[in-house]
Amino acid sequence: MAIARYALGCPAWGLKSWSGRLFDPATPASDYLRCYAQVFNAVEGNTTFYALPKPETVARWCEDTPEDFTFCFKFPSVISHELGLAHAAKETATFLDRIAPLGPRLGPLMLQLPASFAPDHLPTLARYLEGLPSSCEVAVELRHRGFFRPGEAEKRVEGLFARRGVGWVTMDTRGLFAADRADKHVSATQRKKPQLPVRPRHTGQRPVVRFVPHPDWAHNVPLVEPWLRQ
């Protein structure tokens, strides 16, 4: 596999548990992103889901990564979860302006919606997407099971996303849910992640797959290989 074919990365770039493995033990936290970018060419960057970075932090991210590095930031939770996409124009503009200096490093921005966001909320999603700048590349993660049953809701989403060039995030948690629940770390992660049908859709410019693995990588190989062939 040539990594240049893929934007491949992790949810974050600075886990302390990587010290001595991905990072030299002497690496200061301020250098984690620079070192991470020498191994991976992308990162989800879930930090923006919880809080907006300071302008000087964004500038440092530019300095620490090459131009072909890809950030797939999440929309802030205040937009997706607290406001439910309604009356969020100000918050959206602030978010997009804050990360704009990253320029070519910006990949699909992920709009992760809660499981409570059901098919009858689709008009709200359509209005929100319509209000985004045409230059904004977006991939939406839906978690309500109603979107994963063959029928009218699924067709409406596919049509909406195809018209807007919006990606439909594929959440692949098969590896995670095949793991032993007796493991405390595994069970804690399983409680946080959805277990949904894996049904890839190619409605956006760049398909986004969020793969949550089994702790033993050998169990993941037969799950990952089909993705690499697509």
Backbone torsions as a table, in degrees:
resi	resn	phi	psi	omega
1	MET	NA	129.3	174.5
2	ALA	-94.9	120.4	-174.9
3	ILE	-62.0	-24.6	-179.3
4	ALA	-61.2	-21.5	178.7
5	ARG	-74.2	-18.7	-172.8
6	TYR	-129.5	152.4	165.0
7	ALA	-95.6	102.7	-170.6
8	LEU	-116.7	125.7	-179.3
9	GLY	-167.3	-168.0	-175.4
10	CYS	-115.5	171.7	177.9
11	PRO	-64.2	-29.6	-178.5
12	ALA	-143.2	171.6	-177.6
13	TRP	-118.5	-0.5	-170.5
14	GLY	-129.5	41.6	178.9
15	LEU	-73.5	130.2	-179.7
16	LYS	-63.8	-26.8	-179.6
17	SER	-66.7	-13.9	177.7
18	TRP	-81.3	-11.5	179.8
19	SER	-61.2	129.2	-177.0
20	GLY	89.4	-8.0	178.4
21	ARG	-119.5	-71.1	176.3
22	LEU	-81.5	-34.1	179.9
23	PHE	-113.1	151.2	169.8
24	ASP	-64.7	141.1	-178.7
25	PRO	-54.9	-25.8	-178.1
26	ALA	-86.7	-0.8	-176.8
27	THR	-69.2	123.4	177.2
28	PRO	-72.4	154.1	-178.5
29	ALA	-57.0	-30.6	-179.5
30	SER	-65.6	-17.1	-179.7
31	ASP	-103.6	3.5	-176.3
32	TYR	-59.0	-46.2	-177.5
33	LEU	-63.7	-43.2	179.6
34	ARG	-59.1	-44.0	179.6
35	CYS	-69.9	-40.6	178.4
36	TYR	-58.3	-42.8	-176.7
37	ALA	-69.0	-10.0	175.0
38	GLN	-84.0	-12.7	-179.3
39	VAL	-109.8	-47.9	-178.8
40	PHE	-108.3	156.9	178.7
41	ASN	-109.6	11.1	178.8
42	ALA	-157.7	163.0	174.2
43	VAL	-152.4	146.3	177.5
44	GLU	-69.8	-42.7	178.7
45	GLY	68.2	59.4	-176.8
46	ASN	-74.8	-0.3	-179.9
47	THR	-58.4	-34.3	-177.2
48	THR	-72.5	-14.2	176.2
49	PHE	-66.4	-31.0	-174.5
50	TYR	-99.4	-32.3	-178.2
51	ALA	-164.0	151.9	177.2
52	LEU	-79.8	139.5	176.7
53	PRO	-74.1	155.4	174.9
54	LYS	-72.5	153.2	179.4
55	PRO	-54.8	-39.0	-179.6
56	GLU	-68.5	-27.8	176.5
57	THR	-69.1	-42.7	177.7
58	VAL	-61.3	-40.9	178.3
59	ALA	-61.4	-38.9	179.3
60	ARG	-68.3	-36.0	176.9
61	TRP	-61.2	-37.4	177.0
62	CYS	-63.2	-42.9	-178.4
63	GLU	-67.0	-31.2	-173.0
64	ASP	-88.8	-4.0	-176.6
65	THR	-131.8	149.1	174.7
66	PRO	-72.9	163.6	-176.4
67	GLU	-63.8	-26.3	-178.8
68	ASP	-90.0	8.7	173.6
69	PHE	-76.0	148.0	-175.7
70	THR	-121.6	124.4	173.2
71	PHE	-102.3	124.9	176.3
72	CYS	-111.8	69.8	-174.3
73	PHE	-65.9	150.9	173.0
74	LYS	-87.0	144.0	170.6
75	PHE	-62.7	144.3	179.4
76	PRO	-56.8	144.7	-179.3
77	SER	-63.5	-24.4	178.3
78	VAL	-61.9	-31.1	179.5
79	ILE	-79.1	-50.4	-172.5
80	SER	-82.2	-34.7	-173.3
81	HIS	-107.9	-44.4	-177.0
82	GLU	-77.9	-46.9	-178.9
83	LEU	-91.1	-14.3	-179.8
84	GLY	59.9	32.5	178.8
85	LEU	74.7	-1.4	-178.0
86	ALA	-94.4	135.4	177.8
87	HIS	53.3	43.9	-176.6
88	ALA	-113.2	19.8	-176.3
89	ALA	-61.3	-43.3	-178.6
90	LYS	-64.4	-47.7	-178.9
91	GLU	-63.6	-36.9	179.8
92	THR	-67.3	-45.1	179.6
93	ALA	-61.9	-40.2	179.2
94	THR	-63.2	-43.3	179.1
95	PHE	-62.5	-49.8	-177.5
96	LEU	-65.0	-38.8	177.7
97	ASP	-64.7	-38.2	-176.1
98	ARG	-65.7	-39.4	-176.7
99	ILE	-93.8	-4.3	-177.4
100	ALA	-55.0	-36.5	-179.4
101	PRO	-58.5	-17.1	179.2
102	LEU	-72.2	-16.8	171.7
103	GLY	48.9	-118.4	-175.6
104	PRO	-65.0	-12.2	179.5
105	ARG	-78.5	-11.2	-177.6
106	LEU	-79.7	121.8	174.8
107	GLY	-97.8	-160.0	176.4
108	PRO	-61.0	127.2	176.2
109	LEU	-83.3	132.4	-173.0
110	MET	-95.2	121.1	175.8
111	LEU	-100.0	97.1	-177.7
112	GLN	-91.7	117.7	-178.2
113	LEU	-102.6	147.2	-177.9
114	PRO	-70.9	163.2	179.6
115	ALA	-62.8	-19.4	178.9
116	SER	-77.6	-11.1	179.5
117	PHE	-80.3	98.0	-169.7
118	ALA	-96.1	171.5	179.6
119	PRO	-54.7	-31.1	-179.8
120	ASP	-73.5	-3.2	175.8
121	HIS	-94.7	3.5	-176.9
122	LEU	-56.9	-38.4	177.6
123	PRO	-58.4	-35.4	177.5
124	THR	-65.1	-43.2	178.2
125	LEU	-63.6	-42.3	-179.9
126	ALA	-61.2	-43.1	179.3
127	ARG	-64.8	-40.1	-179.1
128	TYR	-64.9	-46.8	-179.7
129	LEU	-62.7	-36.6	179.8
130	GLU	-63.2	-29.6	-178.3
131	GLY	-83.3	-6.7	-179.8
132	LEU	-79.8	149.8	176.5
133	PRO	-59.9	145.7	-179.4
134	SER	-63.3	-22.3	-179.6
135	SER	-80.9	-6.8	-176.0
136	CYS	-86.7	113.7	178.3
137	GLU	-86.9	124.1	-172.5
138	VAL	-128.3	144.8	170.4
139	ALA	-129.5	129.4	-175.0
140	VAL	-103.8	133.2	175.1
141	GLU	-106.3	113.3	178.3
142	LEU	-100.3	138.7	-176.6
143	ARG	-121.0	-8.5	178.2
144	HIS	-75.0	132.8	-174.8
145	ARG	-64.7	-19.3	179.2
146	GLY	-62.8	-22.5	179.2
147	PHE	-81.4	-8.5	-173.6
148	PHE	-110.4	9.8	175.3
149	ARG	-101.8	132.8	177.4
150	PRO	-55.2	128.0	-178.6
151	GLY	160.9	-164.6	-173.5
152	GLU	-64.2	-42.3	-178.0
153	ALA	-61.0	-45.4	179.9
154	GLU	-61.5	-43.0	179.8
155	LYS	-64.2	-39.4	-179.5
156	ARG	-65.6	-40.8	178.4
157	VAL	-64.6	-47.7	-179.3
158	GLU	-59.9	-40.5	178.4
159	GLY	-65.5	-45.1	179.1
160	LEU	-60.4	-49.2	-177.3
161	PHE	-66.1	-40.0	-179.8
162	ALA	-64.6	-40.5	179.9
163	ARG	-65.1	-36.3	-176.2
164	ARG	-93.4	-6.2	-176.4
165	GLY	68.7	30.6	-178.2
166	VAL	-94.5	136.6	178.4
167	GLY	-80.8	152.2	174.2
168	TRP	-109.5	107.8	-177.2
169	VAL	-62.7	131.2	174.1
170	THR	-96.4	119.6	178.9
171	MET	-100.2	107.6	-177.4
172	ASP	-106.3	99.5	-178.5
173	THR	-110.5	19.5	-177.3
174	ARG	-60.3	-41.1	179.4
175	GLY	-62.6	-46.1	-179.9
176	LEU	-58.4	-47.3	-174.3
177	PHE	-80.2	-4.6	172.2
178	ALA	-89.6	-6.9	-178.0
179	ALA	-81.5	165.0	-176.1
180	ASP	-73.4	118.2	179.6
181	ARG	-65.7	-17.2	179.9
182	ALA	-67.6	-22.5	176.4
183	ASP	-73.4	122.3	-174.3
184	LYS	-61.1	-40.1	179.9
185	HIS	-66.0	-42.2	179.4
186	VAL	-62.8	-48.5	-177.6
187	SER	-63.5	-36.5	178.6
188	ALA	-65.5	-41.0	179.1
189	THR	-69.2	-38.9	178.7
190	GLN	-61.4	-34.5	179.5
191	ARG	-68.1	-25.8	-176.1
192	LYS	-89.9	-23.1	-172.4
193	LYS	-105.2	148.0	177.6
194	PRO	-79.8	152.0	174.3
195	GLN	-114.3	95.8	-173.0
196	LEU	-122.2	158.5	176.8
197	PRO	-60.2	140.9	177.8
198	VAL	-91.8	103.5	-177.2
199	ARG	-133.5	89.8	-176.4
200	PRO	-62.1	134.9	173.1
201	ARG	-127.3	140.7	-178.0
202	HIS	-114.3	71.1	-177.5
203	THR	-97.7	-18.1	-177.1
204	GLY	-105.0	-177.8	-179.4
205	GLN	-69.1	-41.8	-178.0
206	ARG	-132.3	111.8	-179.2
207	PRO	-59.2	141.3	179.4
208	VAL	-117.4	124.2	176.9
209	VAL	-119.4	124.2	174.4
210	ARG	-102.9	108.2	-176.0
211	PHE	-104.4	119.8	178.8
212	VAL	-107.0	110.6	-166.9
213	PRO	-85.2	166.9	167.1
214	HIS	-74.7	145.6	179.7
215	PRO	-58.9	-30.1	178.0
216	ASP	-96.3	111.1	-171.5
217	TRP	-59.8	-26.9	-179.9
218	ALA	-57.3	-31.3	179.5
219	HIS	-73.5	-19.4	-176.1
220	ASN	-87.9	-22.7	-174.1
221	VAL	-53.7	-50.5	-179.6
222	PRO	-67.1	-17.1	177.2
223	LEU	-85.5	-35.0	-176.9
224	VAL	-80.4	-38.6	-174.3
225	GLU	-54.7	-42.6	178.0
226	PRO	-62.2	-33.4	177.0
227	TRP	-63.2	-40.1	-177.4
228	LEU	-67.6	-23.1	-179.1
229	ARG	-86.3	-11.0	-176.7
230	GLN	-86.1	NA	NA
